Amino acid sequence: MKITVICNSDSLAFPVIQALYAQGLLDTVAILERSEKLLLGPLLAIGIAKENVLRLNKATWQHQIKQWLAATGSDAVWIFGFPWLIPEHLLQTVPRGFINFHFGELPKYRGADPIFWQLKNKEAVAMLTIHQMTADVDAGPVLCTKQLPIIKGENYGLLCQRLGFVAIEAIPQLLNETGSPPALDRSNEVAALFDKKPNNNDLAINWQLQSADEIEWLVNAANPKYDGATACIKNTELRILEVSPAEIQLQGEFKPEPGTIVYADALYGLIVACIENRFLKINTVHMREGYFSGAKLFHMGIQSGEKFINLN
């Protein structure tokens, strides 16, 4: 059996690519031209010959794939994070079809970037759903599902890495799959929660509405792919990449407004008030000038009593 892999991700796809290559099952790998700098070097390091890596151009990718598959004679195409809708005529060009590795529960997390949405929504487990592709988005018969408990505090990058290795576990089942998969019973389906990438509003912290836990999960969901969750202080926009819960006792009956810095020094950095009398320590942020700790922000002049404001 020969398998072509089309991918637009390194951590999610490379464990499976490496496993297929080691077993002599990998035919070719196709990547987007725009991702060549990120993906080509690691693919060559695995041992894949440069002539076996197809670079897809946005204007001509359908023609490229059709010609490539006709020349190679692949039995199946496995997809990881491909951003463009594959038409029906292409899906029929290989005997065992196109199989999509969707890193979210279907149909609940149909569409773009389910890993972000699962983290932002504080899911207890992340899902891998492997399904036969049809012309509709994330709608084909399900072949295999895997669950992975989400570790409290892990970010987008760490979860991607762990999910990539979970995908290896599905290889034997997919190789043994024969014929057409059974029709999927959709009678009890729920509507998809998300079918889009997060926009600026999705990435912005709302100090008045979001709890400390919700802010922490948003920060983790946005790190590193979206460069953190967005916040603004002293008319400066920054991206918060890491926070942690903080315990602090305030004097008297003072109840600071959410988003207010209630403690700042050179040792502990910045501690910010959230709703429900909870607090978060700002560990790492990204600004135009660089990456900084909360302590460095204190040295840069951010003081107790100053306040983060909402951007939406």
C-alpha positions as CSV (number, residue, x, y, z in Angstrom):
1,M,0.0,0.0,0.0
2,K,1.3,3.5,-0.9
3,I,0.0,6.6,0.9
4,T,0.4,10.2,-0.1
5,V,0.2,12.7,2.8
6,I,-0.9,16.3,2.3
7,C,-0.1,18.5,5.3
8,N,0.0,22.1,6.5
9,S,1.3,21.3,10.0
10,D,4.5,19.9,11.4
11,S,3.6,18.7,14.9
12,L,0.3,17.2,13.9
13,A,1.4,15.4,10.8
14,F,5.1,14.6,11.2
15,P,4.8,11.7,13.7
16,V,2.5,9.8,11.2
17,I,4.7,10.8,8.3
18,Q,7.7,9.4,10.0
19,A,5.9,6.2,11.0
20,L,4.8,5.6,7.4
21,Y,8.2,6.4,6.1
22,A,9.8,3.9,8.5
23,Q,7.3,1.2,7.4
24,G,8.0,1.8,3.7
25,L,4.3,3.0,3.2
26,L,4.9,6.6,2.4
27,D,4.7,7.5,-1.2
28,T,5.0,11.3,-1.3
29,V,4.3,14.4,0.8
30,A,2.5,17.5,-0.5
31,I,2.9,20.8,1.3
32,L,1.7,24.4,0.6
33,E,4.3,26.6,-1.1
34,R,3.7,29.2,1.6
35,S,4.7,26.7,4.3
36,E,7.8,25.5,2.6
37,K,10.2,27.3,4.9
38,L,8.6,25.6,7.9
39,L,8.1,22.1,6.6
40,L,10.6,21.3,3.9
41,G,13.7,21.1,6.1
42,P,12.2,18.7,8.7
43,L,10.8,16.5,5.9
44,L,14.2,16.2,4.4
45,A,15.7,15.5,7.8
46,I,13.3,12.5,8.1
47,G,14.9,11.1,5.0
48,I,12.3,12.0,2.4
49,A,13.9,12.9,-0.9
50,K,13.3,16.4,-2.1
51,E,11.8,15.2,-5.4
52,N,9.1,13.3,-3.3
53,V,7.9,16.6,-1.8
54,L,5.3,18.4,-3.9
55,R,4.8,22.1,-3.3
56,L,1.2,23.2,-3.9
57,N,0.5,26.5,-5.5
58,K,-2.8,28.1,-4.5
59,A,-3.8,28.8,-8.1
60,T,-2.8,25.4,-9.5
61,W,-3.0,22.9,-6.6
62,Q,-5.9,20.8,-8.0
63,H,-4.1,20.2,-11.3
64,Q,-0.9,19.5,-9.4
65,I,-2.5,16.9,-7.1
66,K,-4.3,15.2,-10.0
67,Q,-1.1,14.9,-12.1
68,W,0.9,13.8,-9.1
69,L,-1.5,11.0,-8.0
70,A,-1.8,9.7,-11.6
71,A,2.0,9.5,-11.8
72,T,2.6,7.9,-8.4
73,G,-0.3,5.5,-8.2
74,S,-1.0,6.1,-4.5
75,D,-3.7,4.0,-2.9
76,A,-4.9,6.7,-0.4
77,V,-4.3,10.3,0.5
78,W,-4.1,11.3,4.2
79,I,-4.8,14.9,5.0
80,F,-3.5,17.0,7.9
81,G,-4.7,20.6,8.2
82,F,-5.4,21.3,4.5
83,P,-7.1,24.8,4.1
84,W,-8.7,24.4,0.7
85,L,-11.9,22.5,-0.2
86,I,-11.1,19.4,-2.2
87,P,-13.6,18.8,-5.1
88,E,-15.4,15.5,-5.6
89,H,-13.5,14.6,-8.8
90,L,-10.2,14.7,-6.9
91,L,-11.6,12.6,-4.1
92,Q,-12.3,9.8,-6.5
93,T,-8.8,9.6,-8.0
94,V,-7.3,7.0,-5.5
95,P,-8.8,3.6,-4.7
96,R,-9.1,4.1,-0.9
97,G,-10.0,7.8,-1.1
98,F,-8.9,10.8,0.9
99,I,-8.9,10.5,4.6
100,N,-8.9,13.5,6.9
101,F,-7.3,13.7,10.3
102,H,-9.5,16.2,12.1
103,F,-8.2,17.2,15.5
104,G,-11.6,17.8,17.1
105,E,-14.9,16.1,17.8
106,L,-17.2,16.0,14.8
107,P,-19.6,17.5,14.2
108,K,-19.2,19.6,17.3
109,Y,-15.9,21.2,16.3
110,R,-16.3,21.2,12.5
111,G,-14.2,23.5,10.5
112,A,-11.1,25.5,11.1
113,D,-8.7,25.1,14.1
114,P,-10.6,22.8,16.5
115,I,-7.6,22.7,18.8
116,F,-8.0,26.4,19.6
117,W,-11.7,26.1,20.3
118,Q,-11.3,23.0,22.5
119,L,-8.8,24.7,24.7
120,K,-10.7,28.0,24.8
121,N,-13.9,26.1,25.8
122,K,-12.0,24.3,28.6
123,E,-12.7,20.8,27.3
124,A,-11.6,17.9,29.5
125,V,-10.4,15.9,26.5
126,A,-9.2,16.7,23.0
127,M,-10.5,14.5,20.2
128,L,-9.0,13.2,17.0
129,T,-11.7,12.2,14.4
130,I,-10.5,10.4,11.3
131,H,-13.0,10.3,8.5
132,Q,-13.4,9.6,4.8
133,M,-13.6,12.9,3.0
134,T,-16.5,14.0,0.9
135,A,-17.1,17.3,-1.0
136,D,-18.7,18.7,2.2
137,V,-16.5,20.1,5.0
138,D,-15.8,17.5,7.7
139,A,-18.9,15.5,6.8
140,G,-17.7,12.1,5.6
141,P,-18.1,8.7,7.4
142,V,-16.0,8.4,10.5
143,L,-13.4,5.6,10.5
144,C,-11.7,6.1,13.8
145,T,-11.7,8.4,16.9
146,K,-9.2,8.9,19.6
147,Q,-9.4,10.9,22.9
148,L,-6.6,12.6,24.7
149,P,-7.1,14.2,28.2
150,I,-6.0,17.8,28.2
151,I,-3.5,18.6,30.9
152,K,-4.4,21.7,32.9
153,G,-2.2,24.5,31.9
154,E,-0.9,23.1,28.6
155,N,-0.9,25.4,25.6
156,Y,-1.8,25.0,22.0
157,G,1.7,23.9,21.0
158,L,2.0,21.2,23.6
159,L,-1.4,19.8,22.8
160,C,-0.6,19.7,19.1
161,Q,2.5,17.8,19.8
162,R,0.7,15.2,21.9
163,L,-2.1,14.8,19.5
164,G,0.3,14.2,16.7
165,F,1.6,11.1,18.5
166,V,-1.9,9.9,19.3
167,A,-2.5,9.9,15.5
168,I,0.1,7.2,15.1
169,E,-2.2,4.8,17.1
170,A,-4.8,4.9,14.3
171,I,-2.4,3.7,11.5
172,P,-3.0,-0.1,11.9
173,Q,-6.8,0.4,11.9
174,L,-6.6,2.6,8.8
175,L,-4.3,0.1,6.9
176,N,-6.7,-2.7,7.7
177,E,-9.8,-0.8,6.5
178,T,-11.2,-2.5,3.4
179,G,-13.9,-1.4,1.1
180,S,-16.2,1.6,1.7
181,P,-16.7,2.7,5.3
182,P,-20.2,2.3,6.8
183,A,-22.7,5.2,6.5
184,L,-22.5,7.5,9.5
185,D,-25.7,7.8,11.5
186,R,-26.3,11.5,11.7
187,S,-29.8,11.4,13.4
188,N,-28.5,12.6,16.8
189,E,-26.0,15.2,15.5
190,V,-25.7,18.5,17.3
191,A,-25.0,21.7,15.4
192,A,-21.3,22.5,14.9
193,L,-20.1,25.1,17.5
194,F,-17.4,26.6,15.3
195,D,-16.4,26.5,11.7
196,K,-14.1,29.4,11.5
197,K,-10.6,30.5,12.7
198,P,-10.6,32.8,15.7
199,N,-10.8,36.5,14.9
200,N,-9.5,39.5,16.8
201,N,-12.5,39.5,19.2
202,D,-12.1,35.8,19.9
203,L,-8.5,36.4,20.9
204,A,-9.1,39.5,23.1
205,I,-9.4,39.3,26.9
206,N,-12.6,40.7,28.3
207,W,-11.7,41.4,32.0
208,Q,-15.3,42.3,33.0
209,L,-16.9,39.1,31.5
210,Q,-14.3,36.3,31.5
211,S,-13.3,34.5,34.7
212,A,-9.7,33.9,35.7
213,D,-10.0,30.3,34.5
214,E,-11.5,31.4,31.1
215,I,-8.7,33.9,30.7
216,E,-6.0,31.3,31.4
217,W,-7.5,28.8,29.0
218,L,-7.8,31.6,26.3
219,V,-4.1,32.5,26.8
220,N,-3.1,28.9,26.5
221,A,-5.3,28.4,23.4
222,A,-3.6,31.3,21.7
223,N,0.0,30.3,22.5
224,P,2.0,30.0,20.3
225,K,-0.1,29.9,17.1
226,Y,-1.9,33.3,17.6
227,D,1.0,34.8,19.6
228,G,-1.1,35.0,22.8
229,A,-4.3,36.6,24.0
230,T,-4.7,40.3,23.3
231,A,-4.7,42.9,26.1
232,C,-4.1,46.7,26.3
233,I,-2.5,48.8,29.0
234,K,-1.3,52.4,29.0
235,N,-2.5,52.7,25.3
236,T,-0.2,49.8,24.4
237,E,-1.5,46.6,22.9
238,L,0.3,43.4,24.0
239,R,-0.1,39.6,23.7
240,I,-0.2,37.6,26.9
241,L,1.4,34.2,26.4
242,E,1.3,32.8,29.9
243,V,-0.5,33.4,33.2
244,S,-1.0,31.5,36.4
245,P,-3.4,31.7,39.3
246,A,-2.3,33.9,42.2
247,E,-3.3,34.0,45.8
248,I,-3.3,37.4,47.3
249,Q,-4.8,39.1,50.4
250,L,-6.0,42.7,49.9
251,Q,-6.3,45.0,52.8
252,G,-9.7,46.0,54.1
253,E,-12.8,45.6,51.9
254,F,-11.1,47.0,48.8
255,K,-12.5,45.2,45.7
256,P,-10.5,46.2,42.6
257,E,-12.2,46.5,39.2
258,P,-11.3,43.5,37.0
259,G,-8.2,44.2,34.9
260,T,-6.6,46.3,37.6
261,I,-3.0,45.5,38.6
262,V,-3.2,44.9,42.4
263,Y,0.4,44.1,42.9
264,A,3.6,44.9,41.1
265,D,7.3,44.5,42.0
266,A,10.6,43.3,40.6
267,L,10.3,39.8,42.2
268,Y,6.8,38.6,41.5
269,G,6.0,40.9,38.5
270,L,2.3,41.8,37.9
271,I,-0.8,40.4,39.5
272,V,-4.1,41.3,38.0
273,A,-7.6,41.3,39.5
274,C,-10.3,39.2,37.8
275,I,-14.0,38.8,38.4
276,E,-15.2,36.6,41.4
277,N,-12.4,38.0,43.5
278,R,-9.8,35.9,41.7
279,F,-6.3,36.9,40.5
280,L,-3.8,36.1,37.8
281,K,-0.1,36.5,37.7
282,I,1.2,37.7,34.3
283,N,4.2,35.5,33.5
284,T,5.1,36.2,29.8
285,V,4.0,38.8,27.3
286,H,4.9,39.7,23.7
287,M,5.2,43.4,22.7
288,R,6.5,45.0,19.5
289,E,9.8,45.5,21.4
290,G,10.2,41.8,22.4
291,Y,9.2,39.1,24.9
292,F,9.0,40.1,28.5
293,S,8.3,38.7,32.0
294,G,5.9,40.4,34.3
295,A,8.9,41.5,36.4
296,K,10.4,43.2,33.3
297,L,7.1,45.0,32.7
298,F,7.4,46.4,36.3
299,H,10.9,47.7,35.5
300,M,9.5,49.2,32.3
301,G,7.1,51.3,34.4
302,I,3.9,49.4,34.8
303,Q,2.7,49.9,38.4
304,S,0.1,48.7,40.8
305,G,-3.2,50.5,40.3
306,E,-2.9,50.7,36.5
307,K,-5.5,48.9,34.5
308,F,-5.9,46.6,31.5
309,I,-8.7,47.8,29.2
310,N,-10.9,45.7,26.9
311,L,-10.3,45.9,23.1
312,N,-13.8,44.7,22.2
